[in-house]
Amino acid sequence: MQTPDLSLRVTSFVNRLKKEDVNMHGFILSVGGQEKAKAYYSPFREGHPHRMYSVSKTMTGIAVGMLADEGRLSLDDPVTDYFRDWLPEAPDGRLLCLTIRDMLRMATCYCGTTYREGVDENWARTFFTAMPSHEPGTVFHYDTSCSQVLAALVRRLSGLEVLDFLEEKLFSPLGCRDERYWLRDPSGCCQGGSGLCMSLRDMHRVALCLLNGGEGLIPAWYVREMSRKQIDTPLQVNEEERWGYGWQCWRTRAGWSMYGMGGQLAVICPDRRTVLSTIADTRLDPFGVQRIYNAFFEELYPYLGQEDMEPETLRLKTPAVPDQRKLGIPETGTYRFAQGNPLGLQWLRLQGDRLTYENARGAASLPFGRGKNESIPYPGCTYEPAMASGGWLAPDLLRVRCHATGEAPCGFDMLLRFRGDTVTVQCRRSADPLTEGYDGTATGTLDI
């Protein structure tokens, strides 16, 4: 009897993500140690580094576990023991009893990240001068500053930045050969919670190593414990985040994952000997990451191990704004906007498949592909790569979506209603310094 073809399930997975307008950049699926399917969505290519955001936390946690295995720290040590020089004169007792174990499981004494990007120079040091809000080790609060402290801890104990430490101990021995780098805070320390940039296939190699118990590179006891539920997370908004948190990683409905903002995922299912790794930019969709989880667990997971396929490489395109070719306005005059409007717009005009305008960031040009993505420089920021698509939804209604594709995948979505001698522009953005000025609504009047 012929084995049912898993490739049909992969097709269903891909089609569902497309139908739900999930901005995928790539994925790799391995079952039983064998790669079954991989895809890169143009313009993204195999081997290129991609911002992994909070996958960085898991990697930083692995470095801490290696140091613990070498006897250079104990997970039950108070973290302040290693940063006495950064403590205020009279440190809060709640901070003094915070352990490294509680740092790993996001059970700090703070309700969120203590540093301010663009303001603070040494992000880790702010952790020791902020005012605690509650007893440590009691409840979960997502706190990227604790991952920054763990990166600083690796540097203090090893004399190496976390990237260089992992390069020596994990990445090189594992055969990770693609370019990778780690963004730094202003003091020069690796951004332990968000700054790792590496290729999809190298992240996938690390995930397979974890599935296999560390392969003698990562301590087996640490892999076991990091992937268990170490604290409950029932108040999280997205359903997949309510299965609990391990040590700098998330539990899921069937296993656990490395999880970075915007759809950077390595979903590890030990019972099916499976890893699905993804890169994406779902930041414009508050439920985008959950859509990836749901598509995997509903379209693929039930058939893993029961069906097989020959290895397959898919060449796909990132989703674009739909377009009705027969609709639209060829070009307009210049619209002027009142000072102080929420978008900071001064003027705007449409010329075919190009918007030009001036906002608080200066003059900008935004060419777009109708119903397809075009690679462009980010508006007003020519060194930043981007892609943009647009489409007419009605005779007077244009939608344009732009995604930055460099070190900080993010974007904005713009709706323009042309009516009489006015245009109303509505924008929303994924939060990032690059997208400032693209959130709000304003109406401009045609310059006569």
Buried (B, 14 or more C-beta within 10 A) or exposed (E): EEEEBBBEBBBBBBEBBBEBBBBBBBBBBBBEEEBBBBBBBEBBEBEBBBBBBBBBBBBBBBBBBBBBBEEEBEBEBBBBEBBEEBBEEEBBEBBBBBBBBBBBBBBBBBEEBBBEEEEBEBBBBBBBEBEBEBEBBEBBBBBBBBBBBBBBBBBEBBEBBBBBBBBEBBBEEBEBEBEBEBBBBEEEBBBBBBBBBBBBBBBBBBBBBBBBBBBEBBBEEBBEBBBEBBBBBEEBEEEBBBBBBBBBBBBBEBBBBBBBBBBBBBBBBBEBBBBBBBBBBBBBBEBBBBBBBBBBBEBBBEBBBEBBBEEBEBEBEBBBBBBEEEBBBEEBEBBEBEEEBEBBBBBBBBEEBBBBBBBEBEEBBBBBBBBBBBEBBBBBBEEBBBBBBBBBBEEBBBBBBBBBBBBBBBBBBBBBBBEEEEBBBBBBBBEBEBBBBBBBEBBBBBEE
